[in-house]
Amino acid sequence: MAEMNPGQLQIRRATVDDLPVLKAMWLASQWPVDELEGRLTEFHVVESGGQFAGALGLQVVRQHARFHSEDYADFGVADEARKLFWERFQKIAANLGVFRLWTQETSPFWKGWGFQPASTETLGRLPEEWKSLEGTWLTLELKNEDAINQAMKTQFAGFMDTEKKQTAKVVEQARFLRLLVIVAGFGIFFLCLCVAGYLIMRRPISFH
């Protein structure tokens, strides 16, 4: 195989055209080919000079994302490819509002970007969908999940308080309008009585 030039690397989404080379790569790594094939849309491909050079999957579950199944046709481009993958995944995570990134990849590259072994407490945040996966987890917090959740609760509580006040105000206005209608009704009724009485009093008396 011709040596690949890292300077020519490009990242893109995997397509069905990539399946033959991806399946061959997964098979060589003894990964679950059928399962990964069904999740093709998770994969991002790195090309060198227009040729397939490797791939890495990114799975998003709610506010968590993990990258997985990393492999290369030429590991000589791996670190340069990882830089491109990392830039791309950060943008995707930001767009999707991801709080935390996870991986079971063992390359020292990821620790160099801040990934640390997950503590027992942190593993409690791991999505249920991934808890059955074997291996050591590395993780990186992108946003303070507790602070965001607390802020959302505070904002929601403030919203509910505002809504209650608004509702109470509307109810009070409705009561006032109802009272106004009742008073106006009595006023009109009294006015009608007065007019009727006046007309009766003004009616000429006829003598037979």
C-alpha positions as CSV (number, residue, x, y, z in Angstrom):
1,M,0.0,0.0,0.0
2,A,1.3,3.5,-0.9
3,E,2.3,5.6,2.1
4,M,-0.4,8.1,3.0
5,N,0.3,11.8,3.5
6,P,-1.4,13.2,6.6
7,G,-1.5,16.6,5.0
8,Q,-4.1,15.3,2.5
9,L,-6.5,14.0,5.1
10,Q,-10.2,14.9,4.9
11,I,-13.1,13.9,7.1
12,R,-16.6,13.1,5.9
13,R,-19.7,11.1,6.9
14,A,-19.6,7.4,6.0
15,T,-21.9,6.3,3.1
16,V,-23.1,2.9,1.8
17,D,-20.2,3.1,-0.7
18,D,-17.8,2.7,2.3
19,L,-19.5,-0.5,3.6
20,P,-17.2,-3.0,1.8
21,V,-14.0,-1.6,3.2
22,L,-15.6,-0.8,6.6
23,K,-16.9,-4.4,6.9
24,A,-13.5,-5.8,6.0
25,M,-11.9,-3.6,8.6
26,W,-14.5,-4.5,11.3
27,L,-14.1,-8.2,10.5
28,A,-10.3,-8.0,10.8
29,S,-10.8,-6.4,14.2
30,Q,-13.3,-9.1,15.2
31,W,-16.0,-6.6,15.8
32,P,-19.8,-7.3,15.5
33,V,-20.1,-6.5,11.7
34,D,-23.8,-6.8,11.4
35,E,-24.4,-4.5,14.4
36,L,-22.0,-1.9,13.2
37,E,-23.4,-2.1,9.6
38,G,-26.8,-1.2,11.0
39,R,-25.3,1.9,12.6
40,L,-23.5,3.1,9.6
41,T,-24.8,6.7,10.0
42,E,-22.7,7.0,13.2
43,F,-19.4,6.6,11.4
44,H,-17.1,9.2,10.1
45,V,-14.4,8.4,7.5
46,V,-11.0,9.9,7.0
47,E,-9.6,9.9,3.5
48,S,-6.0,10.5,2.5
49,G,-5.6,11.7,-1.1
50,G,-9.2,10.6,-1.8
51,Q,-8.5,7.0,-0.5
52,F,-10.1,5.5,2.6
53,A,-7.7,5.7,5.5
54,G,-9.8,4.9,8.6
55,A,-13.0,5.5,10.4
56,L,-14.4,6.3,13.9
57,G,-18.0,6.1,15.1
58,L,-19.8,8.7,17.2
59,Q,-23.0,7.7,19.0
60,V,-25.2,10.2,20.8
61,V,-27.7,9.3,23.5
62,R,-29.5,12.2,25.0
63,Q,-26.9,14.6,26.4
64,H,-24.1,12.0,26.1
65,A,-21.9,11.0,23.2
66,R,-19.3,8.3,22.8
67,F,-16.8,7.6,20.0
68,H,-16.0,4.0,19.3
69,S,-14.8,1.4,16.8
70,E,-11.7,3.4,15.7
71,D,-9.5,1.7,13.1
72,Y,-7.2,2.7,10.3
73,A,-5.9,1.3,7.1
74,D,-2.6,3.0,7.9
75,F,-1.9,3.9,11.5
76,G,0.8,6.3,10.3
77,V,-2.0,8.8,9.8
78,A,-3.9,8.0,13.1
79,D,-2.9,11.0,15.2
80,E,-3.5,13.5,12.4
81,A,-6.8,11.9,11.7
82,R,-7.7,12.0,15.4
83,K,-7.2,15.8,15.4
84,L,-9.7,16.1,12.6
85,F,-12.1,13.8,14.2
86,W,-11.8,15.7,17.5
87,E,-12.5,19.0,15.8
88,R,-15.5,17.6,14.0
89,F,-16.9,15.8,17.1
90,Q,-16.6,18.9,19.2
91,K,-18.8,20.8,16.7
92,I,-21.4,18.0,16.6
93,A,-21.5,17.8,20.4
94,A,-22.0,21.6,20.7
95,N,-24.8,21.5,18.1
96,L,-26.6,18.7,19.9
97,G,-26.1,20.1,23.4
98,V,-24.0,17.2,24.6
99,F,-22.9,17.5,28.2
100,R,-20.3,14.7,28.4
101,L,-18.1,12.7,26.0
102,W,-17.2,9.0,26.6
103,T,-14.9,6.5,24.9
104,Q,-13.3,3.2,25.5
105,E,-10.5,3.9,22.9
106,T,-7.1,3.4,24.5
107,S,-4.9,5.8,22.5
108,P,-2.9,8.3,24.6
109,F,-4.1,11.0,22.2
110,W,-7.5,11.2,23.9
111,K,-6.0,11.7,27.4
112,G,-3.9,14.5,25.9
113,W,-7.2,16.3,25.1
114,G,-8.4,16.0,28.7
115,F,-10.1,12.6,28.8
116,Q,-9.7,10.9,32.2
117,P,-10.7,7.5,33.6
118,A,-14.3,7.7,34.8
119,S,-14.7,7.5,38.6
120,T,-17.3,5.3,40.2
121,E,-19.4,8.4,40.8
122,T,-19.0,9.5,37.2
123,L,-19.9,6.1,35.8
124,G,-23.3,6.5,37.5
125,R,-24.0,9.1,34.8
126,L,-23.2,6.6,32.0
127,P,-26.4,6.1,29.9
128,E,-28.1,2.7,30.5
129,E,-27.6,1.8,26.8
130,W,-23.8,1.6,27.3
131,K,-23.5,0.0,30.8
132,S,-23.3,-3.5,29.3
133,L,-20.2,-2.6,27.2
134,E,-17.1,-4.1,28.6
135,G,-13.9,-2.1,29.0
136,T,-12.5,0.9,30.8
137,W,-14.2,4.2,30.2
138,L,-12.6,7.5,29.6
139,T,-14.7,10.6,29.9
140,L,-14.6,14.4,29.4
141,E,-17.2,16.9,30.8
142,L,-18.0,19.5,28.2
143,K,-20.7,21.3,30.3
144,N,-21.4,21.1,34.0
145,E,-24.5,18.9,33.9
146,D,-25.5,19.5,37.5
147,A,-25.2,23.3,37.1
148,I,-27.2,23.2,33.9
149,N,-29.9,21.0,35.4
150,Q,-30.1,23.2,38.5
151,A,-30.4,26.3,36.3
152,M,-33.1,24.6,34.3
153,K,-35.0,23.7,37.5
154,T,-34.6,27.3,38.8
155,Q,-35.7,28.7,35.5
156,F,-38.7,26.3,35.4
157,A,-39.6,27.2,39.0
158,G,-39.4,30.9,38.1
159,F,-41.5,30.2,35.0
160,M,-44.2,28.4,37.0
161,D,-44.2,31.2,39.6
162,T,-44.7,33.7,36.8
163,E,-47.5,31.6,35.3
164,K,-49.2,31.3,38.7
165,K,-49.1,35.1,39.2
166,Q,-50.3,35.6,35.6
167,T,-53.2,33.1,36.2
168,A,-54.1,34.8,39.5
169,K,-54.1,38.1,37.7
170,V,-56.4,36.8,35.0
171,V,-58.7,35.3,37.5
172,E,-58.9,38.6,39.4
173,Q,-59.6,40.5,36.3
174,A,-62.3,38.0,35.4
175,R,-63.9,38.5,38.8
176,F,-63.8,42.2,38.5
177,L,-65.4,42.1,35.0
178,R,-68.1,39.8,36.3
179,L,-68.8,42.1,39.2
180,L,-68.8,45.0,36.7
181,V,-71.3,43.2,34.5
182,I,-73.5,42.5,37.5
183,V,-73.4,46.1,38.8
184,A,-74.1,47.3,35.2
185,G,-77.0,44.9,35.0
186,F,-78.5,46.1,38.2
187,G,-77.9,49.7,37.1
188,I,-79.7,49.1,33.8
189,F,-82.5,47.3,35.6
190,F,-82.9,50.1,38.1
191,L,-82.8,52.7,35.3
192,C,-85.5,50.8,33.4
193,L,-87.7,50.8,36.5
194,C,-87.1,54.5,36.9
195,V,-88.0,55.1,33.2
196,A,-91.1,52.9,33.5
197,G,-92.2,54.7,36.7
198,Y,-91.7,58.1,35.1
199,L,-93.7,57.1,32.1
200,I,-96.5,55.8,34.3
201,M,-96.5,59.0,36.3
202,R,-96.5,61.1,33.2
203,R,-99.4,59.2,31.5
204,P,-102.5,61.4,31.4
205,I,-105.4,60.3,33.4
206,S,-108.6,59.9,31.3
207,F,-112.0,60.4,32.9
208,H,-115.1,58.6,31.6
